[in-house]
Amino acid sequence: MAASPVLWDRHGAQRRLQNDSDCGIWVTEGPGGSVVLEATYSSCLISPWGSYHTFVVDVQGPDLDAPTVASERKVFRCPMVLEARVCDSVKAQDRLLCGPSSISREDCEELGCCYSSKEEGSSCYYGNRVTTHCSPEGRFSIAVSTRVASPPLRVDSVRLVFRNDSGCGPVLTTRTFVLFRFPFTSCGTTRRITGDQAVYENELAATREVQAWGYGSITRDSDFRLRVGCSYSVNSDKLPVDIRVYTVSPPPAQIRPGPLTLELRIAKDESYSSFYSGRDYPVVRWLRDPVFVEASVLHRTDPQLGLQLLHCWATPGPSPRHPQQWPILVAGCPYAGDDYETRRIPVHAAVNLPAHHQRFSISTFSFTNSTGAEKALRGQVYLHCSTAICQPAETPSCQPTCPVSSRKGTSGLYFENSTTSISSKGPMILEAAAKDASEEMSKFFDVKKEWRRIMI
């Protein structure tokens, strides 16, 4: 029986010897019938151990002295290169020793620590990061630099989250480092079995100093929380096979209404090259004239944000909750009950952050009174839209699916703000093209007379 390699990933689970791009491993045939295995440093097979990337393989084959299968563990290591800033940024007077003065550079770097040259005193010290050691006897050693966060942590704020035992505080505190040492059997350390590995984990966090008064509270401290873990083979008394430092994942995003700075503008023409300002209102339009409208997000630069128009409507007064309303967009789509349907206008790519803008045009109208005569009201028309922010902007869920409904009529429709609403800067005044024929003819003759008088 030929030797057969068994691969173990960083979670203690077995992996087959085959190409697996998700795990980051590639298998090819080598010379003489050998097998070549390549793995990236981010592969699921690679685990950090001190200052090395480690890779564990069990080679199984027949035992020549017994009718059993023998297994031999091979540990492959590639040295990590510590970023210069991790070590160089620690001032000499702030260095916390990581090993004895007689330690060699190789042994110091294997601990994941920084080594200074003979000219600087030949010392092994912790870098500006979180350095974790796991002892064969089952103890954590965790050194936390205050510089792992910005602004720097306060040394008296760093603690173990589950410090339910005595002796769980730091064993050493300097002005720039906090050092914890405790056994796996205390301080809230958890244990779980994954494959053939026992994983011991604990969490550290930093409390935040909050200042408050009658109208609010503030903090100037960084948010810091991380989880550290050590893995041991349950079938061996050897050194731990894995040491990991995890940053705790941020809480999931919450989707709910939030403050936005939005603007609803009326363009002077279809090119959208210029807009009416506040002093230009009220804007006068003839009935059935097109009006070109743009809604925009202000003061945001994230290209992943997209503006959605949920509903747009018109009212004869400035309040978006006016009892008399006319729908323009319903769920982002032109209202199907209007004979002069609203037209959505694409925002061309030349516009800065096009996903932050939405455009449409309407055919102007006037409201009528509620009497049976349905007489047109010579009043003002205000425009309003309710909006939301979508992310990422290009996904199908950020685009409306039209038509929403082909049903006409406004029964049951009442438009009000469900997230964030915006209104036009002022009203439009809609004028009929002609009141009656005799009035228009008299205007014409008055103008002609005036023209003749001037010319004479």
Secondary structure as UniProt FT lines:
FT   STRAND          4..8
FT   TURN            10..11
FT   STRAND          14..15
FT   TURN            21..24
FT   STRAND          25..29
FT   HELIX           31..33
FT   STRAND          35..39
FT   TURN            41..42
FT   TURN            44..45
FT   STRAND          46..49
FT   TURN            50..51
FT   STRAND          52..62
FT   TURN            64..65
FT   STRAND          69..79
FT   HELIX           84..88
FT   HELIX           92..94
FT   TURN            101..102
FT   HELIX           105..110
FT   TURN            111..112
FT   STRAND          114..115
FT   HELIX           118..120
FT   STRAND          124..125
FT   STRAND          130..134
FT   TURN            136..137
FT   STRAND          139..145
FT   HELIX           146..148
FT   HELIX           155..157
FT   STRAND          158..160
FT   TURN            161..162
FT   TURN            166..167
FT   STRAND          172..173
FT   STRAND          177..183
FT   TURN            184..185
FT   TURN            187..188
FT   STRAND          190..194
FT   TURN            195..196
FT   STRAND          197..206
FT   STRAND          210..213
FT   TURN            214..215
FT   STRAND          216..219
FT   STRAND          225..233
FT   TURN            234..235
FT   STRAND          242..247
FT   STRAND          262..267
FT   TURN            270..271
FT   HELIX           278..280
FT   STRAND          283..286
FT   TURN            287..288
FT   STRAND          290..297
FT   TURN            303..304
FT   STRAND          306..315
FT   TURN            320..321
FT   STRAND          326..330
FT   TURN            331..332
FT   STRAND          333..334
FT   TURN            336..337
FT   STRAND          343..345
FT   TURN            349..350
FT   HELIX           354..356
FT   STRAND          357..363
FT   TURN            372..373
FT   STRAND          380..390
FT   TURN            393..394
FT   HELIX           396..398
FT   TURN            411..412
FT   STRAND          420..424
FT   STRAND          428..431
FT   HELIX           437..455
//
